[in-house]
Amino acid sequence: MRFDPTAAPSETSAFWMPFTANRQFKAEPRLLASAEGMYYRSVDGRQILDATAGLWCCNAGHARPKIVEAVSRQIATLDYAPTFQMGHPLPFVLAERLADLAPDPLRHVFFTCSGSEAVDTALKIALAYHRVRGEGQRTRLIGREKGYHGVGFGGISVGGMVNNRKFFGAMLPGVDHLRHTLDLSRNAFSRGLPEHGAELADDLERLVQLHDASTIAAVIVEPISGSAGVVLPPRGYLERLRAICDRHGILLIFDEVITGFGRIGGAFGAERFGVTPDLITCAKGLSNGAVPMGAVLASRQVHDAFMHGPENAIELFHGYTYSGHPVAAAAALATLDTYEEEGLFNRAFELGQAWEDAAHALRGLPNVIDIRNHGLIAAIELAPREGSPGARAYEVFRRCFHERDLLIRVTGDVIALSPPLIIEPAQIERIFSTLADTIRAAA
Ligand SMILES: Cc1ncc(COP(=O)(O)O)c(C=O)c1O
């Protein structure tokens, strides 16, 4: 079938769109045709400034030449090869690169195709780790309210966003949740990490008292949760969580699908916050969003626990047809080169202050009840309209896209911003001045 991929489709009914109000969207579609650098181009030819790095994933910006070239070359050289009892060079090379970027004991990498799969993989590794060490009774998993860990049954079970859970019946058994750390009454308009709430990590100690540590396999948290509207860890919170895990032999998993690859400065949130988990999940920025890919980084201790028994025995009965896919791995290697050559993991440090000042300049505008920021992430929370939660932020989103050629993201009444790390000061200025106008217009 011949078609022009940059032209609006004549029919929109067959594509059941994910996480989208399908009928509303199809009545007034927002269609992107091409992209380069900081900008998308819409099917009606408008240049749209991307304040969301796609969906928190195009950290190096769009259509970066090295990535385009690597993907084109790889698909023509080796389009696919299995990694079950077979191999090809790329995932080995990529795994070494990732291990070198990660905090020290995280030396082993299991590849997946998405963040959701990385989360399910990490949860399964945690459960199996305890079992191979003779502690198979550690089956309980602990997540956190407002957590987002993708959409697999494991991820929605440990996740804490009600709409992602309530429609889908039974969750994994034996899951419990820590309280979330969003506290506008004490922390509204904090710059960077909030001051109050480290003690919320003690929820884990409370759950240990309830269930006994001998039944708990792992705790999973996002260092900063993005999807629930940017929830930051209070100062000292992650350190406290790590200490409680250590005290009780519980594995700590950081879901770094959003915080990985320069978003908050450095390669991973673990590095920026100085807290090293036992497992890290990542995706998105791993391949700059160009080809789907996720990964789990595991500590030596976790990995080595599996490397016993007969050498001809498979150590972990888990994997995906596309684990370590050659085209995805080529995209990821070129992505890591681009990050390194352009110093993109430093951008959040270099631009962080200007970004923070520009975001907090919106304080005082009508209905703005909180502004949160860290690295190159910012959230502006609006008071909901009476009886119509989410409507005010959606109006801002709509106006930004249709009237002001700016792509932002909204979750409920929170506007979440996460631009490509190549953003320049003038573009930061444009994002926040446009937001100021549209927030006033939606008052
Ligand atoms: C923290 C976190 N974990 C997991 C996921 C799921 O990733 P994917 O959509 O690639 O399955 C996301 C996606 O936004 C995420 O933010």
PDBQT file of the ligand as one rigid body, heavy atoms in Angstrom, charges set to zero:
ROOT
HETATM    1  C1  LIG A 501       8.905   5.035  35.796  1.00  0.00    +0.000 C 
HETATM    2  C2  LIG A 501       8.327   4.289  34.643  1.00  0.00    +0.000 A 
HETATM    3  N1  LIG A 501       8.373   2.954  34.638  1.00  0.00    +0.000 NA
HETATM    4  C3  LIG A 501       7.895   2.242  33.611  1.00  0.00    +0.000 A 
HETATM    5  C4  LIG A 501       7.323   2.846  32.527  1.00  0.00    +0.000 A 
HETATM    6  C5  LIG A 501       6.772   2.040  31.407  1.00  0.00    +0.000 C 
HETATM    7  O1  LIG A 501       7.532   2.149  30.269  1.00  0.00    +0.000 OA
HETATM    8  P1  LIG A 501       6.924   1.666  28.855  1.00  0.00    +0.000 P 
HETATM    9  O2  LIG A 501       5.820   2.609  28.515  1.00  0.00    +0.000 OA
HETATM   10  O3  LIG A 501       8.120   1.725  27.949  1.00  0.00    +0.000 OA
HETATM   11  O4  LIG A 501       6.444   0.266  29.046  1.00  0.00    +0.000 OA
HETATM   12  C6  LIG A 501       7.260   4.251  32.487  1.00  0.00    +0.000 A 
HETATM   13  C7  LIG A 501       6.659   4.953  31.336  1.00  0.00    +0.000 C 
HETATM   14  O5  LIG A 501       6.383   6.110  31.366  1.00  0.00    +0.000 OA
HETATM   15  C8  LIG A 501       7.762   4.988  33.577  1.00  0.00    +0.000 A 
HETATM   16  O6  LIG A 501       7.695   6.326  33.611  1.00  0.00    +0.000 OA
ENDROOT
TORSDOF 0
